[in-house]
Amino acid sequence: IFDLGGVLYDIDVQRTKDAFAALGLHNFDDQYTLNEQTLLFDALEKGEIGKEEFTSEINRIDHTNLSLNQVQKAWNALLIGMPEESVSLLKNLRQQGYALYLLSNTNQFHADAINREMNDKFGIESLDELFDAAYYSYRMGMRKPDIEIYKHIINNHNLKSESTVFIDDNEDNIKGALRSGIQAKHKPKDVSLNDL
């Protein structure tokens, strides 16, 4: 089971912070980090609100009048790209007979942008095609590190906990996976997936 951002897909959260600051949201840093998010960002990642409502709430909180396009562009600024190395690794693992799953805390802004990139860069219509099943927090209504999200995948596919490995770059998500009973590996930022 793979995480997406920071594991398979290159991201840089600072780029989004800078983009929002350029739009006049100077307290964005107080509202969002990868480990702690305000309820607004949790709601976006759990799919409880959509793009339009998220934009409206950003404008209300920060007394701005940003368009959906401006918010989307700033929010997607953190997306650097999918390395060919990640796509090759997933294809090789599937050829070797491994069952592959994606488990990502993400939102519709990012999912849509990543799928456009997959189509443009690799001719793959959706990232989901590289996995037996793909799970996104905004579709599931829950997010890592809640134990329920890991249990959902285990139960949905009758996986054996002892032979299931979860890979993530976030220590809290690793701890959640371990509490759910599956194996887990932390991927440091400067370590290639191939070296894990």
C-alpha positions as CSV (number, residue, x, y, z in Angstrom):
1,I,0.0,0.0,0.0
2,F,1.6,3.3,-1.2
3,D,1.1,6.8,0.0
4,L,1.1,9.3,-2.9
5,G,2.6,12.7,-2.1
6,G,6.1,12.5,-0.9
7,V,6.4,8.8,-1.7
8,L,5.4,8.2,-5.3
9,Y,4.7,11.8,-6.3
10,D,7.1,14.7,-5.7
11,I,5.6,17.6,-3.7
12,D,6.8,20.8,-2.0
13,V,4.3,22.3,0.5
14,Q,6.3,25.5,0.7
15,R,5.4,26.3,-2.9
16,T,1.7,26.4,-2.0
17,K,2.4,28.5,1.1
18,D,4.3,31.0,-1.1
19,A,1.6,31.0,-3.7
20,F,-1.1,31.8,-1.1
21,A,1.1,34.4,0.5
22,A,1.4,36.1,-2.9
23,L,-2.4,36.2,-3.1
24,G,-2.6,38.0,0.3
25,L,-3.1,35.0,2.6
26,H,-0.3,35.7,5.0
27,N,-1.6,33.5,7.8
28,F,-1.8,30.4,5.6
29,D,1.2,28.9,7.5
30,D,-0.9,29.0,10.7
31,Q,-3.7,27.1,9.1
32,Y,-1.9,24.4,7.2
33,T,1.0,22.0,7.7
34,L,1.2,18.4,6.6
35,N,0.8,17.1,10.1
36,E,-1.7,19.6,11.5
37,Q,-4.6,21.1,9.6
38,T,-7.5,23.3,10.5
39,L,-11.0,21.8,10.2
40,L,-11.4,23.5,6.8
41,F,-8.5,21.5,5.3
42,D,-9.6,18.3,7.0
43,A,-13.1,18.8,5.5
44,L,-11.6,19.3,2.0
45,E,-9.4,16.1,2.4
46,K,-12.4,14.1,3.7
47,G,-14.6,15.3,0.8
48,E,-17.0,17.0,3.2
49,I,-16.7,20.2,1.1
50,G,-15.9,20.7,-2.6
51,K,-13.7,23.2,-4.5
52,E,-16.3,26.0,-4.5
53,E,-17.1,25.8,-0.8
54,F,-13.4,25.6,0.0
55,T,-12.7,28.8,-2.0
56,S,-15.6,30.6,-0.3
57,E,-14.3,29.6,3.1
58,I,-10.8,30.8,2.3
59,N,-12.3,34.1,1.2
60,R,-14.4,34.4,4.3
61,I,-11.6,33.5,6.7
62,D,-9.0,35.8,5.1
63,H,-11.3,38.6,3.9
64,T,-10.2,38.1,0.3
65,N,-12.1,37.8,-3.0
66,L,-10.1,35.1,-4.7
67,S,-11.5,33.1,-7.7
68,L,-11.8,29.4,-7.8
69,N,-9.0,29.4,-10.4
70,Q,-6.7,31.4,-8.2
71,V,-7.2,29.1,-5.2
72,Q,-6.8,26.0,-7.4
73,K,-3.6,27.3,-8.9
74,A,-2.1,28.2,-5.5
75,W,-3.3,24.9,-3.9
76,N,-1.8,22.9,-6.8
77,A,1.5,24.8,-6.7
78,L,2.9,22.1,-4.3
79,L,2.6,19.5,-7.0
80,I,6.0,19.0,-8.6
81,G,5.4,15.9,-10.6
82,M,5.3,12.1,-11.0
83,P,8.8,10.7,-11.6
84,E,9.1,8.1,-14.3
85,E,10.9,6.0,-11.7
86,S,7.7,5.7,-9.7
87,V,5.6,4.6,-12.7
88,S,8.3,2.1,-13.7
89,L,8.5,0.7,-10.1
90,L,4.7,0.2,-9.9
91,K,4.6,-1.5,-13.4
92,N,7.5,-3.8,-12.4
93,L,5.8,-4.8,-9.1
94,R,2.6,-5.6,-10.8
95,Q,4.4,-7.7,-13.4
96,Q,6.0,-9.6,-10.5
97,G,2.5,-10.4,-9.2
98,Y,2.2,-8.0,-6.2
99,A,-1.2,-6.6,-5.4
100,L,-0.8,-2.8,-5.2
101,Y,-3.0,-0.2,-3.5
102,L,-2.8,3.5,-3.2
103,L,-3.9,5.3,0.1
104,S,-3.7,9.0,-0.1
105,N,-4.8,11.9,2.0
106,T,-5.7,14.1,-0.9
107,N,-8.4,16.4,-2.2
108,Q,-10.2,16.8,-5.5
109,F,-8.0,19.8,-6.6
110,H,-4.9,17.6,-6.4
111,A,-6.4,14.4,-7.7
112,D,-7.8,16.1,-10.8
113,A,-4.4,17.8,-11.5
114,I,-2.4,14.6,-11.0
115,N,-4.7,12.7,-13.4
116,R,-4.3,15.3,-16.1
117,E,-0.5,15.0,-15.7
118,M,-0.7,11.2,-15.9
119,N,-2.6,11.5,-19.1
120,D,-0.3,14.2,-20.6
121,K,3.0,12.7,-19.5
122,F,2.5,8.9,-19.5
123,G,-0.7,8.4,-21.6
124,I,-2.4,6.9,-18.6
125,E,-6.0,8.1,-18.2
126,S,-6.0,7.8,-14.4
127,L,-3.4,7.1,-11.7
128,D,-5.8,4.4,-10.5
129,E,-4.8,2.3,-13.5
130,L,-1.4,1.5,-11.8
131,F,-3.1,-0.1,-8.8
132,D,-5.5,-2.9,-8.0
133,A,-7.4,-0.2,-6.1
134,A,-6.8,3.4,-5.2
135,Y,-8.2,5.0,-2.1
136,Y,-8.4,8.8,-1.7
137,S,-9.4,10.4,1.6
138,Y,-11.8,12.9,-0.2
139,R,-13.7,9.9,-1.6
140,M,-13.7,7.9,1.6
141,G,-14.7,10.5,4.1
142,M,-11.8,9.5,6.4
143,R,-8.1,10.2,6.4
144,K,-4.8,8.8,7.7
145,P,-3.7,8.2,10.4
146,D,-7.1,7.0,11.6
147,I,-7.0,3.3,12.0
148,E,-10.4,2.8,10.2
149,I,-8.9,3.9,6.9
150,Y,-6.3,1.1,7.0
151,K,-8.8,-1.5,8.2
152,H,-11.1,-0.5,5.4
153,I,-8.5,-1.6,2.8
154,I,-7.5,-4.7,4.7
155,N,-11.2,-5.8,5.0
156,N,-12.1,-4.8,1.5
157,H,-9.5,-7.0,-0.1
158,N,-9.1,-9.7,2.5
159,L,-5.5,-8.8,3.0
160,K,-3.3,-10.6,5.5
161,S,-1.9,-8.0,7.9
162,E,1.4,-9.7,8.4
163,S,2.2,-9.7,4.6
164,T,0.8,-6.2,3.9
165,V,3.3,-3.3,3.8
166,F,2.3,0.3,3.9
167,I,4.9,3.0,2.8
168,D,4.5,6.6,3.8
169,D,6.7,9.7,4.3
170,N,4.7,10.8,7.4
171,E,5.6,9.3,10.8
172,D,2.0,9.7,12.2
173,N,0.6,7.8,9.2
174,I,3.2,5.0,9.8
175,K,2.1,4.8,13.4
176,G,-1.5,4.6,12.4
177,A,-0.7,1.7,10.0
178,L,1.2,-0.2,12.7
179,R,-1.7,0.3,15.1
180,S,-4.0,-1.3,12.5
181,G,-1.8,-4.4,12.4
182,I,-0.1,-4.1,9.1
183,Q,3.6,-3.7,8.4
184,A,4.9,-0.1,7.7
185,K,8.0,1.5,6.2
186,H,8.9,5.2,6.5
187,K,10.2,6.8,3.4
188,P,12.6,9.6,4.2
189,K,12.6,12.6,1.8
190,D,16.1,12.0,0.4
191,V,15.7,8.2,0.0
192,S,14.6,6.6,-3.3
193,L,11.7,4.1,-3.2
194,N,14.0,1.7,-5.0
195,D,16.4,1.8,-1.9
196,L,13.8,1.0,0.7
